[in-house]
Amino acid sequence: MARDFLFLLGSTRSGGNTEALARQAAEQLPAGDTARWLSLAELELPEFRDLRHTEDRVQAAPTGDAATLLEATLAATDLVIASPLYWYSVSTPVKHYLDHWVSWLYAPELDFKQRMAGRTLWGVTALASEDHSQADPLVGTLRNSAAYMGMDWGGVLLGSAIRPGDIADNTRAVARAKTFFSSVPESAAHA
């Protein structure tokens, strides 16, 4: 069965190591699978306001870039969060995207959680350190988000690189990119 991948680029810099690693992995997708790319930093999303416990908790339907992002999210079978490691977790644009999930969860007409269940969440990140355990908070954020939504967990493709372009010299990360999306996802709740 063909899959529809949505690659969400979370860097505030285009063409960085995380994006390069994600693109290397995407080159290996089987024929018939599709890949759509959105840069979260380039989308004009409204500021997130948590209205869950207020009288105004039902918000207006998203418009503009927020509607585009919601539609792309719901259309994908596989979501790939490509976020460099920023302060040991996801970047600000990725956190902002995940915060919008809260609004979508509380829009009853979307059935967001039910519609996301069974899809697969993947991660790609580049970090400056060879100690990949420094990315544990990022991995935990993504895996726990997937578990809460009833999604499957594909894991995180990790690579060490500092300056733009350095990821090409990380032979271990480049080799793993070639097989990353061929791995079998597992239930995030049991990962």
N, C-alpha and C positions, 0 to 999 in steps of 0.2 A: 504494500500500500504506500502510495506517495505521501510524503510529509511536507508540510508548509512551515519552514523555519522563519522566525522573526528574530533578526539580530538587532539588539538594542545596544547601541554604542554609548557608553557612559562616561567617556573621557571628555574633558573640556578642551582637549587638543585633538585635532584630526590627524590621522596617519600615525598614531603612536604605536607602541609595541603591543598593547592589548588588541587593538584593531587589527594589526598585521597578523597576530597569532590567530585571531578569529577568522580572518580571511583565508589563511592557510588551511584551517580546519574545514571551512566551508567549501573549498575547492574539491574536497574529497566526497561531498555529498553524492549519493547515487543519482543517476539519470532519472528524471521524473520528479525528484524533490525540488522544491522551490526555496529561494532565499530572498527575503526582503530585508533591507537595511534601513534603520532609522537612527539618526543621531539625537539622543535625548537633549543634548546641550543646544541643539539648533531649533528645537521645538519650543514654541511659546506656550507654556502651560501656566494656568492660573496658579497663584499661590495656594498651597493646601491649607484648608482650615478644617479642623476636626469638629464637626457639628453633631457627632453621634448622640450626645446626651443633652441636646438642646431642642427647643420646639421647632427650630428650623433645620432639623437633621436631614430632611429630604431636600436634596439640592437639585437645581435645574440640570437638565441633560447637558453633557459636555458639548462644546462647540469648537470650531477651528481645529487647532493642532491637538487639543485634548480629545476631540471626537475622532480624529485620525488615529491617534495612539490607541484609544479604546477599541476601535474597529479592527486595527491591525492585531492587537492583542487577542481579541476573540476569534479572529480568522486563523490564527497560527495553531498548528498542532504541537510545535516545539518553540519555546521561548529561550533565547540565548542572551543572557546578560553579560555583556563584555565591559567589565569595569576594571580599570587599574586599581591597585590597592592604594587607597587614600586613608591615611591614619588608621591602618589595620582593618578597614572595612570597605564597603562600597562607596563609590563617589557620590557627591551631592546630587547630580542629575539622576542617578539610579535610585537613591533614597527618595527623591521627590516623586519619581514614577511609582515606587512601591507605596508611598503615602497616598497616592491617588487611588490605589486599590481599595482603600478604606471607603472612599466616597462611592466607588462602584459597587462595593459590597452592600451598601445601604440604599442602593437604588433598586427597589424591588422588581421593577420591570426588566432589569438586566439579568437577573439570576446569575450574577457574576461567579460566585463560588461554585455553583453547580456546573456552569459551563466550562470552568477552568479545570475541574476535576478530570483526571485521566490524561491531561496533556503533560508534556515533559518540560521541566525547567533545567537548563544547563547554565554553566558559568565559564567565562574565560577571563583570566587576569594575568597581568604582568606585575611583578614586584621587584624592587631593587635588590632584595636579599636572596641568597641561595637557600636560606632557611624558610622553606615553604610553610612551616607551622605558623609563621607570622600572618598568613592569610586565613588562619582558622576562623577569626570573627567574620570575615567576608563569606567564607564557605557556610558557616552556621546561619548567617542571615538568609542566604539564598535557600539552603536546605530546609530551614524551619518555615520559611515563607511557602515553599512548595508543599510541605507537610500540612500546614494549616489549610491550604487550598485543596488538598486531596490530589495533588499532582504527583507525577512520577519525578524521580531525581536522576538526572544524567551525570551529575558530578561536575567538577571544575577542572578545566585545563589550565595548568599553572606554568608560567615561564618566568625566568629571571632575566631582567634587562634593565638598564638604567637610561641611556640616551636613546632617542628615537633611532630605530634601525638596528639596535643591538640584538633584538630577538632573533634575527636571522642567524646569529652566531651561536645561539643556544640549541645545539643539535638534539638534545634530549627533548626539549619542548617541541621543536619542529617535527621530530619523529612521532611524538605522541599526537600531534595535531592531525597526522595522516590517518589515524585510526579512531580518533576521539568520538566522532558521531556514529561509529559502528558498534560502540559498546551498548550493552543492553541496560536500559534504565531500570531502576527498582522503585518500589513505593517509597516516597520520601518519608513517610511515617516510620518506615523500618530501616532507613539508611543510617 
